[in-house]
């Protein structure tokens, strides 16, 4: 993944390294221990890109990679 921007509630426009762009609604997959906290829009809107993967910060020295198969 090359970049992204928040374009709506739970929606990101994602740009991949090959130039492909997709707008993805993540709301349907925000369940469970890993993805559930992202239902809070303040958490969802604070994700960042680290080494090509979306990441959410949990604590000062810890983060979770948020990975999904986009194919």
N, C-alpha and C positions, 0 to 999 in steps of 0.2 A: 504494500500500500504506500502510495506516495504522499497523499494528503487527504484532508476531509474538511467539511464545514457543516455546522449544525444548520439545517434549513427548516426545521419545524419541530414540534414536540415528538421526541423519539426518532426523528428522521435525520439522517446524515447523507450528504452528497459526498461520495467516496471516489477518489482518483487513484487508479492503480498504476503501477510502474510502466505498464505497456500503453498508457494513455487512455484506457477505457475509464469512463465515468459512469457511476450508477447512484441513484438516490434510493436509499434503503430505509424502510420503516422497521425499526428494531422492536417495537412494542410487543409483537406476538411472541418474542423469545425471552422477554424479561421476566423470567420465573426462576425460582430456586435460590439456593444459597449464593451462587456466583453472580448470576445476572439479576436477581430480584432487587438488590439495592439500587439498580439503575432505573427503577420505576420512579424514583425521586428525581424530578427534572433537574434539580440543582446538581445532583451527582452525575446524571447523564450528560448535562451540558458542560461538565468539567473534565470530560475525558481528554486525553492527549495522545499524540502519536509518538511511540518510542520504538526505534528499530523496526519500523514498518508495521507495527501492531498498535491497535487502540488499547489504551491503558487507563485504568481508573485508580486513583490514589486512595488508599484506605487509611493509612497512618503515616506519620512523618517518615519512617524508614521502610515502608512496605507498599507494594503496589500489586495489582492483579492485571494480567493481560486479559483483554476481552477479545476472544477470537471466535469467529463464526465462519462457516464455509459459505462463501458468497456465490457459489456456482449453482 
